Amino acid sequence: MRTPTSTLNATRAQLSELIAAIDRRLPQVQRSGEEVIANAAVRLRMEAEKRIAELDQEIADRKS
């Protein structure tokens, strides 16, 4: 059975994997709409980083 903290850690790990995948993606300048895709990736990365910070705080609060 998963504990709430292990669920938070799993979510954090998935968000970290998402960020890594975004960072690996190379822009496809020959594609139409690439600028929109790149901008969406930047926004998604920022949201994931924000959520990771929130999860880190929640995990720290549960440990204390």
N, CA, C and O of each residue as an XYZ file, in Angstrom:
256
protein
N       0.843     -1.183      0.000
C       0.000      0.000      0.000
C       0.887      1.244      0.000
O       1.874      1.324      0.731
N       0.518      2.191     -0.820
C       1.303      3.416     -0.926
C       0.903      4.387      0.173
O      -0.275      4.547      0.491
N       1.906      5.023      0.737
C       1.634      6.065      1.724
C       1.468      7.385      0.991
O       1.890      7.515     -0.158
N       0.858      8.363      1.644
C       0.725      9.661      0.988
C       2.079     10.243      0.566
O       2.183     10.857     -0.496
N       3.106     10.055      1.381
C       4.422     10.587      1.035
C       5.002      9.858     -0.167
O       5.623     10.493     -1.020
N       4.822      8.557     -0.261
C       5.354      7.840     -1.419
C       4.619      8.245     -2.690
O       5.212      8.264     -3.769
N       3.338      8.570     -2.572
C       2.583      9.062     -3.727
C       3.126     10.416     -4.168
O       3.275     10.676     -5.362
N       3.422     11.277     -3.196
C       4.000     12.586     -3.525
C       5.362     12.415     -4.192
O       5.672     13.108     -5.161
N       6.169     11.501     -3.678
C       7.484     11.252     -4.269
C       7.357     10.708     -5.688
O       8.150     11.062     -6.560
N       6.372      9.857     -5.923
C       6.160      9.307     -7.265
C       5.735     10.412     -8.234
O       6.201     10.458     -9.372
N       4.862     11.288     -7.782
C       4.434     12.412     -8.616
C       5.612     13.319     -8.929
O       5.765     13.782    -10.060
N       6.443     13.572     -7.926
C       7.624     14.407     -8.120
C       8.547     13.777     -9.157
O       9.072     14.472    -10.027
N       8.744     12.480     -9.069
C       9.615     11.780    -10.016
C       9.054     11.874    -11.440
O       9.806     12.072    -12.395
N       7.755     11.733    -11.576
C       7.136     11.836    -12.902
C       7.296     13.241    -13.481
O       7.545     13.397    -14.676
N       7.154     14.248    -12.643
C       7.341     15.619    -13.115
C       8.793     15.862    -13.519
O       9.062     16.567    -14.492
N       9.722     15.279    -12.775
C      11.138     15.403    -13.135
C      11.412     14.732    -14.480
O      12.182     15.250    -15.290
N      10.790     13.595    -14.714
C      10.931     12.913    -16.012
C      10.347     13.763    -17.137
O      10.910     13.816    -18.230
N       9.230     14.422    -16.879
C       8.624     15.301    -17.869
C       9.577     16.441    -18.226
O       9.761     16.755    -19.402
N      10.176     17.052    -17.220
C      11.127     18.140    -17.459
C      12.312     17.640    -18.272
O      12.756     18.316    -19.200
N      12.821     16.479    -17.938
C      13.951     15.917    -18.688
C      13.571     15.677    -20.152
O      14.373     15.926    -21.052
N      12.362     15.200    -20.385
C      11.904     14.960    -21.758
C      11.773     16.278    -22.525
O      12.141     16.360    -23.697
N      11.256     17.287    -21.870
C      11.147     18.603    -22.507
C      12.543     19.125    -22.859
O      12.757     19.668    -23.942
N      13.481     18.954    -21.938
C      14.846     19.430    -22.167
C      15.539     18.682    -23.303
O      16.390     19.253    -23.984
N      15.191     17.420    -23.516
C      15.797     16.623    -24.592
C      15.252     16.983    -25.966
O      15.913     16.766    -26.981
N      14.058     17.527    -25.992
C      13.404     17.807    -27.273
C      14.133     18.929    -28.008
O      14.402     19.992    -27.448
N      14.442     18.669    -29.264
C      15.077     19.675    -30.097
C      14.014     20.360    -30.947
O      13.117     19.705    -31.478
N      14.117     21.677    -31.074
C      13.141     22.387    -31.912
C      13.177     21.881    -33.354
O      14.245     21.616    -33.907
N      12.038     21.756    -33.927
C      11.888     21.309    -35.322
C      11.561     22.549    -36.161
O      10.406     22.789    -36.512
N      12.604     23.335    -36.476
C      12.384     24.626    -37.112
C      11.692     24.528    -38.460
O      11.076     25.498    -38.903
N      11.779     23.388    -39.120
C      11.137     23.240    -40.422
C       9.632     23.015    -40.311
O       8.919     23.081    -41.312
N       9.151     22.753    -39.114
C       7.729     22.479    -38.935
C       6.942     23.765    -38.735
O       7.392     24.697    -38.069
N       5.778     23.788    -39.316
C       4.895     24.919    -39.077
C       4.321     24.789    -37.667
O       4.002     23.688    -37.217
N       4.198     25.889    -36.997
C       3.655     25.870    -35.635
C       4.671     25.540    -34.569
O       4.302     25.376    -33.405
N       5.937     25.437    -34.925
C       6.960     25.054    -33.945
C       7.069     26.069    -32.812
O       7.301     25.695    -31.662
N       6.906     27.336    -33.127
C       7.004     28.361    -32.090
C       5.932     28.152    -31.019
O       6.198     28.315    -29.828
N       4.745     27.799    -31.439
C       3.653     27.538    -30.491
C       3.997     26.339    -29.619
O       3.786     26.367    -28.407
N       4.522     25.294    -30.232
C       4.900     24.087    -29.492
C       6.010     24.411    -28.488
O       5.945     23.990    -27.333
N       7.021     25.153    -28.927
C       8.134     25.508    -28.042
C       7.656     26.359    -26.870
O       8.092     26.156    -25.737
N       6.772     27.299    -27.134
C       6.238     28.133    -26.055
C       5.418     27.311    -25.067
O       5.498     27.529    -23.858
N       4.640     26.382    -25.571
C       3.852     25.514    -24.693
C       4.771     24.653    -23.832
O       4.483     24.416    -22.659
N       5.872     24.189    -24.407
C       6.834     23.377    -23.651
C       7.465     24.192    -22.526
O       7.650     23.690    -21.417
N       7.792     25.443    -22.811
C       8.370     26.312    -21.780
C       7.371     26.516    -20.645
O       7.734     26.436    -19.472
N       6.119     26.778    -20.994
C       5.097     26.970    -19.952
C       4.893     25.699    -19.131
O       4.773     25.759    -17.908
N       4.855     24.557    -19.801
C       4.675     23.287    -19.109
C       5.845     23.018    -18.165
O       5.647     22.558    -17.040
N       7.060     23.305    -18.624
C       8.246     23.110    -17.785
C       8.165     23.994    -16.535
O       8.464     23.547    -15.428
N       7.759     25.249    -16.727
C       7.645     26.169    -15.585
C       6.591     25.682    -14.586
O       6.801     25.750    -13.375
N       5.468     25.196    -15.094
C       4.416     24.676    -14.212
C       4.902     23.436    -13.461
O       4.604     23.270    -12.278
N       5.641     22.576    -14.139
C       6.168     21.369    -13.498
C       7.172     21.742    -12.410
O       7.157     21.157    -11.327
N       8.042     22.712    -12.690
C       9.010     23.148    -11.684
C       8.307     23.736    -10.460
O       8.711     23.487     -9.325
N       7.259     24.511    -10.699
C       6.492     25.094     -9.597
C       5.855     23.993     -8.761
O       5.890     24.041     -7.531
N       5.277     23.007     -9.425
C       4.617     21.903     -8.699
C       5.636     21.075     -7.934
O       5.343     20.615     -6.830
N       6.826     20.874     -8.491
C       7.880     20.146     -7.771
C       8.240     20.887     -6.497
O       8.407     20.263     -5.449
N       8.361     22.194     -6.565
C       8.674     22.990     -5.362
C       7.574     22.828     -4.317
O       7.857     22.704     -3.125
N       6.321     22.830     -4.765
C       5.209     22.630     -3.832
C       5.256     21.239     -3.206
O       5.042     21.083     -2.004
N       5.536     20.237     -4.023
C       5.623     18.864     -3.505
C       6.781     18.729     -2.518
O       6.639     18.095     -1.472
N       7.927     19.327     -2.851
C       9.068     19.277     -1.940
C       8.709     19.858     -0.575
O       9.079     19.309      0.463
N       7.985     20.976     -0.590
C       7.569     21.598      0.667
C       6.593     20.697      1.416
O       6.702     20.535      2.632
N       5.654     20.120      0.705
C       4.673     19.236      1.339
C       5.354     17.996      1.931
O       5.014     17.560      3.030
N       6.306     17.442      1.199
C       7.045     16.278      1.694
C       7.837     16.660      2.948
O       7.848     15.917      3.929
N       8.489     17.802      2.911
C       9.269     18.270      4.071
C       8.361     18.492      5.282
O       8.726     18.153      6.408
N       7.192     19.055      5.048
C       6.242     19.306      6.146
C       5.773     17.996      6.768
O       5.585     17.924      7.982
N       5.584     16.971      5.964
C       5.127     15.673      6.487
C       6.207     14.981      7.311
O       5.904     14.230      8.238
N       7.478     15.240      6.964
C       8.580     14.605      7.694
C       8.788     15.238      9.064
O       9.327     14.601      9.969
N       8.360     16.496      9.220
C       8.581     17.150     10.508
C       7.377     17.100     11.409
O       7.421     17.612     12.527
